[in-house]
């Protein structure tokens, strides 16, 4: 079970206790609060003049590969702006919601429902599945996948995405000029992102397939269990009869599910292998691309984060950046334990890619 959250004040407890209780992959705001923030945003003067999307940073990875750890490190940089959990929850009025969070100090913090030693708060960087699902027209309950293309989106839809990111940067009051995002849901959309943002920086984070495939199974099980717990309290989810599968919607997913099922290590191993082949195929089309192994960050976090920052054209992290120093000191420190197996099965399926990445 996840550790209980902490609340800095009574208001944060009253407003956010339900959010922590009902955590899930896609956040659904309370109806009244959501309506209030939408109304407030219409009255706000959100001036996007002079705000441009400059070399956005996208972390591409499968789930359970350390992308939350990497994002939390990058987002301590003063030049980096990001979608907070508050924004992702109230994504249809997120400028008003984020301003309210800051004014009211709604910085409750606690472990994710995944019980994976990752603490999150209303103001911490989100895995913004809900926001990007709306921007990219992703049905999170559908596993019928094909590789998307920029032509699938109208000029108005493309502008909505760009303006959405400009609004994110607006929330940082001009202090942040670089947008950063990680969500494994974006992995199949790398070509679309390149078309939207030709100067984007892509960091591909890869982890050894053997623990990664096991961790994906654990993720899917925990998401399914959490969804069943919260269905009665969330009308949208209560009305959704289709099962949810917490895997990236790569083209081969439906076939793996039909052949092996969602709770079979062969499904997640094949997904890992397919993702590796997909990235190898498109990396030449991404002008600004860097590949990083999760294990190398664990072994030498200072060196690897400095290398990533240089690639992203971010100034070096300063010694007096207390948030960064605290984060990097905690790299690799876990409060939970995992019991993984079936490594031989994963090796058989992923052997070629494991060798290419230096894991065998």
N, C-alpha and C positions, 0 to 999 in steps of 0.2 A: 504494500500500500504506500501511496505517496505521503510524504511528511505534511503535516497541517500547515496552511499558510499563515503568515504574520501580517498584521494590519497596523499601519502607522497611526490611524485615528479611527474614531467611531464611524464617520461617514464612509470611509473605505470599506469597513466591515459590512455596513448595511448595504452598500451598492455592489460589492464585488464578491461577497461570500457565495452567492448563487453561481457566479461565473466560475469560481474555482471548483465548486461542486459539480457543475455541468460541463467541465472542460471536454472538448472533443477536437477533431481535426478541423472542422469548420465551425466557427463560433456563430451563434445565433443570438442577437441582442434581445433583451426584454422589449416588448412592443412599445410600452409607454416611453421608456428612455430613448429607444431608437427614434420614435416620432418626434420627441423633443429636440434631439440633436439635429435631425433633418430640418426642422423648422428654424432652429437657431442658426444653422449654417446659411439658410436663405437670407437671413438678416445681416450676416457678417460680410465684411468687405474683404474677400479673398483676392488680393491683387497679385496676379501671376506675371505682370509685366516685369521683364528683366530676369525672370527665372527660366533657365533652360536646363535640359537634361544633358549633362556633360559627362561623357565617358562612364555611363552606369556600370556597376559591378554586379555580375550575376555568378553565384556559386552553383554549379551544376553537379548533381550527385544523385545516387539512389538514397532512399531513407536509410538511417542507421549507419551512416558513414562519417559522422563527426561534423556535419555541416552546421549544426547549431553551435557547437564549440567554436568553429571558425568564424561564423557570423558574429557571435558575441565579442570575439576579439577585434574583428575589423570595425565593429560599430562603436568601439570606444574611441575611435579616431575622431577628432573634432571636425573634420571636413566631411564626415559621412552621415547621411540622413537615411532613414529607414522607416518602414511601416511598423508601428508599435502594436502590441496586442490590443490596446484600446482602439486604435484606428481600424484594425482588422475586424474587431467585434462590431463596431459601429461604422461600417465601411460606406454607408450611404450618407453619412454626415460626419466624416472623420475629422475634419478640421475643427468643428465645434467640440467634438468629443475629446480630442487631444488637448485643446485649450482648457477645457473644464478639468481634465485630469491634472494638468499642471497647476492650475489655480487651487484646486481642492486637495492637492497632494494625495491623489489616489494611487499610491505606490505599494499596494499590497503585493506580497511576494510569497511564492510557494513552489513546491515541486510539481512538475507535470504529472498528469494522470498516468503516464507511462512508467512512473517510478524508476526513472533512469538517471537520477542524480543531476538533472537539468532543472535549475530554478528559473521561473519566469515571473514577470510582473506586468502590471498594466502598461508600464512605460518601456518595457524591454523589447528588443527586436523580435518580431513575430515570424512565424512560418506562415506567411499570409496566403494560405490556400484559398480561403473564401474570397479575398479581394481579387486574386488573379483568376479564380474560376469565373467570376462575373466579367472581368475584363476580356478574358479569352473564350468565353462561352463554353466552359467545361462543365459537363454533367458529372458530378462526383460519384454518382451511383451507376454509371454506365462503364462497361468494360469493352465495348465495341470500339476499337481504336484504329486509327490510321494516322500516318504522320501528317500533321497540319502544315499548311503553307500560308505565306503572307497574303496570298490572293483570297484566302477564306474570309478576310476581314475587310470591311468597307473602309474608305477613307475616314468616315466619321468615327468608326470603331477604333481605328488606329489613333486618331487624334484624342479620343477619350482616354486611351491608355497613357499617351504622352502627357496629357493634362493632369491625369491622376497622379503621375509621378511628380509633376511640378507642384501639385498641391501638397504632396508629402514633404517636399523640400521647403515649401512655404511654412509648414508647421514648425520648422526648425529656426524660423526667424532670420533667415539669411546666413546663419552661422555655418550651415552645412551646404555644400555645393555638389556633392557626389552622392548619388543614390546607390544603395546596396540592397540586394535581395537574395535570399536563399529560400527556395522551396523545391523539393524533389518533383513536384508536379510540373515544373518548368522544363525538366530534362528533355522531353520530346519536342519542346518548342524552341530549341536553340536556334534553328534557322529563322523562325519567325522573329525572335528577339534581335537577331543580327539584322534582319530587314528593317525593323523598327528603329534600331539604334546602331548604325554602322560603326560607331566608335566605341561600342560596348567592350568591356573587359570580361572575359569568360575564364573562371577558375574551375577546373574540373577536379573534384575531390574524389578519390577512389580509396576503397578499403579492401583488405583481404577478403575474398569471397567466402571463405569458410565461416568466420564469425558473422560476416555481413548477411549471408543467407539465413543463418540461424536467427539473427536479430530481426530480420524482416518477418519471419514467422511469428516471433514474439509480438512484434508491433501489430500485426494483423489480428492476433488473438485479443490483445488488450483493447484495440479499437472496437472490435466487435462486442466485447463484454461491456465496455463503457457506453456504447451506443444503446445497447439493450437497457442499461440502467437509466439513461436520460430520456429515452423515447417518450415515456408518459408525460414528461414536463415540457417537451419541446414540440409544438404542434406540427412543424414541418417534418420532423423526423418520425413522429407518430404516424403520419399519413404516408410515409415512404415505405413501400413493401419490399423493394429490392434490397438485397444484401449489399453491404459496403465492403470493398476490398481495398486494403491500405497499401497497394502497390502502384508504382508509376504506370501510367497507361501507355505502355509501349505496344507496338502493333502485335507482338506475339502473345500478349497477356491472355486474351480470351482462349487461345489454343492451349496454353499451359493449364489454365483453370479447368478446361474440359477434359484434358488428358490426365492430370494428376490431382486436381483439387487445390483449394486455397491453403490448406494446412499441410502441404507436402513440401519437404525440402527441395525436391526436384523442381517445383515451380519457382521458388525464389532463386535457386542456382541458375536456372535457365534465364531468368530475368536479369541477373547480374551479368551473365555472359552476353546477353543481347545488348544490354546497356553499354558494355565495353566495346562491342563491335560497332554500335551506333556512333559512339563518340569517335572511334578511330576513323570511321567513314566521313564524318562531317568536320573534323578538326581543321582540315585544310581550308575549309570555307569560312572559318572564323578568323578574321585578321589578327585578333588579339586574344591569344589562347595560352593558358598555363595549366599544366597537369601537376597535381600534388597528391602524394600518398598520405593518408591519415596517420599511418605508423611513423612516417618521417616527422610529422608535426609533434607526435608524442615524444619521439626520441630527441628532437632538438627544436623546441617551440620557438625560441628566440630567433634562430637562424631562418627557419621556414617562414615565420610571419614577416620577418624583414624582407625575405625574397618575394613574398606575395605582395607586400606593400609597394615594393619597388616596381613590380610588374604593373600594379594598378595605378602607378604614378601618384601615390600618396606620399606625403612627407614622412620621414622616419618617425616612429612612435617615440615620444619624448620620455626621458627618465622620470619627469615629474607628472606624468599622466597616471594618476593613482588608480583609475578604473582599469586601465590596460595592465598595469603591473599586478593588480590583484587577480585579474583574469588569467594572465599567463602563468602566474604562480600556481593556479589551480588546475592547469592542464593535466589530465590523466588521473586526477583524484576522484574516485567514485565512492558512493555510499552503498551501492548495490552490488550483487554478485550474479553472474550468469552461469548456467550449466548448459553448454552447447555440445553437439555431437554430429554424427553423420558426415564427418569431414571427408571421408573417402568418396562418398556419393558426390559431394560438391566438387572435389578434385577431378573426378571423372568427367563431369559436365563442363567444368570451367578450365580444364588443364591448359589449353592454348593461351587463354587470356591471363591466367595466373602466371604463366612463364613470361609472357610479354611484360607484365608489370613487376617482375622480379620476386614474386611470391613463391615460386617453385624453383 
